Amino acid sequence: MSQAQPWLEDKAFREYLKTLVSEMVAEFVRENELRARELSLLERVVRVEEELKALREIETARFEAMEKRFEALQREMNARFEAMEKRFEALQREMNARFEAVERRLTFTQWMMGIGFTFLALLITLGNFLLR
């Protein structure tokens, strides 16, 4: 074996071969480290994008829930305002009825006072004619 391959016995060749192999391995490791870093970065970017997508979905769901709550609140407020409007209308009708009743009483009192004063004036007039 030593006769067929005498260059393997040469120390300088071995040293050259060692340095060449170690340089090639170091270069291979560097390239693979860069690729590994790139892959790691790509994986991180993908994870970040997935997380952002999940956050957007959560945000959308929360906004939809808030919108539903606001719509429910709006419906409830509309129902309450309609109830208040009905109460005010009933109160207005009741007040109108009371004012009409007061107006009738005042009209009746006015007529009674007019009749009473007329009657008193007539009595005074008759009394003056009869007593003279």
C-alpha positions in Angstrom: 0.0 0.0 0.0 2.8 2.3 0.7 4.3 1.7 -2.7 1.1 2.4 -4.6 0.4 5.6 -2.8 3.6 7.3 -1.7 2.1 10.7 -1.5 0.0 9.6 1.5 3.2 9.2 3.4 4.4 12.7 2.7 3.9 14.9 5.9 3.6 18.1 3.9 0.8 16.6 1.9 -0.9 15.4 5.0 -0.7 18.9 6.6 -1.9 20.4 3.4 -4.8 17.9 3.3 -5.6 18.6 6.9 -5.7 22.4 6.4 -7.7 22.0 3.2 -10.2 19.7 4.8 -10.5 21.9 7.9 -11.0 25.0 5.7 -13.6 23.2 3.7 -15.4 22.0 6.8 -15.2 25.4 8.3 -16.6 27.0 5.1 -19.3 24.3 5.0 -20.2 25.0 8.7 -20.3 28.7 8.0 -22.6 28.3 5.0 -24.8 25.9 6.9 -24.9 28.3 9.9 -26.0 31.1 7.6 -28.6 28.8 6.1 -29.7 27.7 9.6 -29.9 31.4 10.7 -31.9 32.1 7.6 -34.2 29.2 8.3 -34.5 30.3 11.9 -35.3 33.8 10.8 -37.8 32.5 8.3 -39.4 30.4 11.0 -39.6 33.3 13.3 -41.1 35.5 10.6 -43.7 32.8 9.9 -44.5 32.5 13.6 -44.8 36.3 13.9 -47.0 36.5 10.9 -49.2 33.7 12.3 -49.4 35.5 15.6 -50.3 38.7 13.9 -53.0 36.9 12.0 -54.3 35.4 15.2 -54.3 38.8 16.9 -56.2 40.3 13.9 -58.8 37.6 14.1 -59.1 38.1 17.9 -59.4 41.9 17.3 -62.0 41.4 14.6 -64.0 39.1 16.9 -63.8 41.6 19.7 -64.9 44.4 17.5 -67.8 42.3 16.3 -68.8 41.5 19.8 -68.6 45.2 20.8 -70.7 46.1 17.7 -73.3 43.5 18.8 -73.3 44.9 22.3 -73.7 48.5 21.0 -76.6 47.4 18.8 -78.3 45.6 21.7 -77.7 48.7 23.8 -79.2 50.9 21.1 -82.2 48.7 20.8 -82.7 48.8 24.6 -82.3 52.6 24.6 -84.8 52.9 21.8 -87.3 50.8 23.7 -86.8 52.9 26.8 -87.2 56.1 24.9 -90.4 54.8 23.3 -91.7 53.9 26.7 -90.8 57.3 28.1 -92.5 58.9 25.1 -95.6 56.9 25.7 -95.6 57.9 29.4 -95.2 61.6 28.4 -98.0 61.3 25.9 -100.2 59.7 28.6 -99.2 62.4 31.0 -100.0 65.1 28.4 -103.5 63.6 27.8 -104.0 63.5 31.6 -102.9 67.1 31.9 -105.2 68.1 29.0 -108.1 66.3 30.7 -107.4 68.1 34.0 -107.1 71.5 32.4 -110.4 70.9 30.5 -112.0 70.0 33.9 -110.6 73.1 35.5 -111.8 75.2 32.5 -115.3 73.8 32.9 -115.3 74.5 36.6 -114.1 78.1 36.0 -116.7 78.6 33.2 -119.3 77.3 35.6 -118.1 79.5 38.4 -118.0 82.5 36.0 -121.6 81.9 34.9 -122.7 81.4 38.5 -121.1 84.6 39.6 -122.6 86.4 36.6 -126.1 85.0 37.5 -125.5 85.8 41.2 -124.5 89.4 40.5 -127.4 89.8 38.1 -129.8 88.4 40.7 -128.4 90.7 43.4 -128.6 93.7 41.1 -132.2 92.7 40.3 -133.0 92.4 44.0 -131.4 95.7 44.8 -133.3 97.3 42.0 -136.6 95.7 43.0 -135.9 96.6 46.6 -135.4 100.3 45.6 -138.6 100.4 43.6 -140.7 98.7 46.2 -139.4 100.6 49.1 -140.0 104.0 47.5 
